[in-house]
Each structure stands twice: as structure tokens, then as C-alpha cells.
Amino acid sequence: MLEPHHEHCFFSAQKYEKPFFEQSIATHNNLAITYFEQSLNEQTAVLASNYNSVCVFVNDTVNAQVIRLLAAQGVNTILLRCAGFNNVDLDAAKAHNIHVLRVPAYSPEAVAEHCIALMLTLSRKTHIKPTTACAKTILI
């Protein structure tokens, strides 16, 4: 028995994300992903035509109007590549029978490591060194 083919589109897709997603679906012949660099909003929702799901990030707009447009095009799932979901109108999704799935949590270790990296950035001024290195004005 053949499994159904699932078409997914990713909004706000960055070039560095694509290899990871492609590697993760490589063994699943029934999955296909199309990547859009544009953010999802009222004007770009038309790009989701003929897809089963949309995958969005934190700056995408998933309000009632966008959800209505997605539902009219047959989208049945909204996937979030983030833990937060404040940009999604959950009531509108429920009213249109669209499932919303998100990252449940982030690794506390990864968050702590990122915090330390930010502190080091401030302490060592590494965020300004690339531009000041050319001017030879680095003061540590």
C-alpha cells in the first residue's frame, strides 16, 4: 500500500536550514518541502496553495485572515519552528479545523550556552571586532 504524498512549504526559510531539513526527510519518499524566503502574511499566503501544511517561524503572521486564506487552499496543519505561538490565532485555526504544532521546549543547556555566548560577546566586544579590525582600533 502506498503512503499518501505530503507537500509542505516553509516560510521565512533560511539557506542554512535547508540541508538539515532535507537530510531529515531523505528516507521519507512521501514527503516534499518547498522553501520560501518570504514571511507568511496576508499577501504571501497564496504561495501555500496545494500544500498540506505550512511551516512558519517567529516573525510570520498567522492571524485569522491568513488562516482563512490557508484553509481555503486546503492547508490542514501549521507547523512552528519555534516554541512560542503568540503569532498564531489559535481560535481561528480551531474554527477552520487546522492543527497547530510547535516545538514544545528548548534544551535548557542550549539556552544557557547561548546566554554565556552573549555575555562573552558583550565582554569581549566580538560583535564590533570585524569592523574595527580593518580600522586597527581594537581596544580590549
C-alpha positions in Angstrom: 0.0 0.0 0.0 1.4 3.4 -1.0 1.5 6.1 1.6 -0.1 9.4 0.7 2.3 12.1 -0.6 2.6 15.1 1.7 3.6 18.5 0.4 4.9 21.1 2.9 6.0 24.7 2.4 8.4 26.5 4.7 8.1 30.3 5.1 10.9 32.5 6.3 13.3 29.7 5.2 17.0 30.5 5.6 19.6 28.9 3.4 21.4 27.3 6.5 18.2 25.5 7.5 17.6 23.6 4.2 20.4 21.0 4.5 19.1 19.9 7.9 15.5 19.5 6.8 16.5 17.8 3.6 18.7 15.3 5.5 15.9 14.6 7.9 13.4 13.7 5.2 15.8 11.9 2.9 14.5 8.5 3.9 10.8 9.5 3.6 9.9 9.3 -0.1 6.4 10.6 0.6 7.5 14.0 1.9 8.4 17.1 -0.1 9.3 20.5 1.1 9.3 23.8 -0.8 11.1 26.7 0.8 10.1 30.3 0.6 12.3 33.1 1.8 9.3 35.3 2.2 7.5 35.6 5.5 3.9 34.3 5.7 1.4 37.1 5.8 -1.8 38.2 4.0 0.0 38.8 0.7 2.1 35.7 0.6 -0.5 33.2 1.9 -1.4 32.4 -1.8 2.0 30.7 -2.1 0.6 27.9 0.2 -1.8 26.7 -2.5 -1.8 22.9 -2.9 0.3 22.2 0.2 -0.8 20.1 3.1 1.0 22.2 5.7 2.9 25.4 6.2 5.9 25.7 8.5 6.5 29.1 10.0 8.9 31.0 12.3 8.5 33.7 14.9 8.1 36.7 12.6 5.5 35.2 10.3 1.9 36.5 10.6 -0.6 33.7 11.2 -3.7 35.8 12.1 -7.3 35.0 11.4 -7.2 36.4 7.8 -4.1 34.3 6.9 -5.6 31.2 8.5 -8.8 31.7 6.5 -6.7 32.0 3.3 -4.7 28.9 4.2 -7.9 26.9 4.9 -9.4 27.9 1.6 -6.4 26.5 -0.1 -6.6 23.1 1.7 -3.8 23.6 4.3 -4.7 21.5 7.3 -1.6 21.9 9.5 0.5 24.8 10.7 3.9 23.8 12.0 6.1 26.2 14.0 9.9 26.1 14.1 9.8 27.8 17.5 8.4 27.2 21.0 6.3 30.4 21.0 2.9 30.6 19.3 1.8 34.2 20.1 1.8 34.9 16.3 -0.8 32.3 15.6 -4.6 32.9 16.1 -5.4 29.6 17.7 -9.1 30.2 17.8 -9.2 30.9 14.1 -7.1 27.7 13.5 -9.6 25.7 15.5 -12.5 27.2 13.7 -11.0 26.1 10.4 -10.0 22.7 11.7 -6.3 23.4 11.2 -3.9 21.6 13.5 -1.1 23.7 15.1 2.1 22.0 16.2 5.1 23.7 17.8 8.5 23.0 19.4 7.5 22.0 22.9 10.6 23.4 24.6 14.3 24.2 24.0 17.2 22.5 25.7 18.0 24.3 28.9 21.7 23.6 28.2 21.5 25.3 24.8 19.7 28.3 26.2 22.4 28.6 29.0 25.2 28.2 26.4 23.7 30.9 24.3 23.4 33.2 27.3 27.1 32.7 28.1 28.0 33.4 24.4 26.0 36.6 24.5 27.8 37.7 27.8 31.2 36.9 26.2 30.2 38.9 23.1 29.5 41.9 25.3 32.5 41.4 27.4 35.0 40.8 24.6 33.2 43.1 22.1 33.4 40.4 19.5 30.4 41.9 17.7 32.4 45.0 16.7 35.8 43.4 16.1 35.2 42.5 12.4 34.5 46.2 11.5 37.1 47.7 13.8 39.9 45.2 12.8 40.2 46.9 9.4 40.5 50.3 11.1 43.0 48.9 13.6 41.1 50.5 16.5 40.5 47.4 18.7 40.9 48.1 22.4 40.5 45.1 24.7 
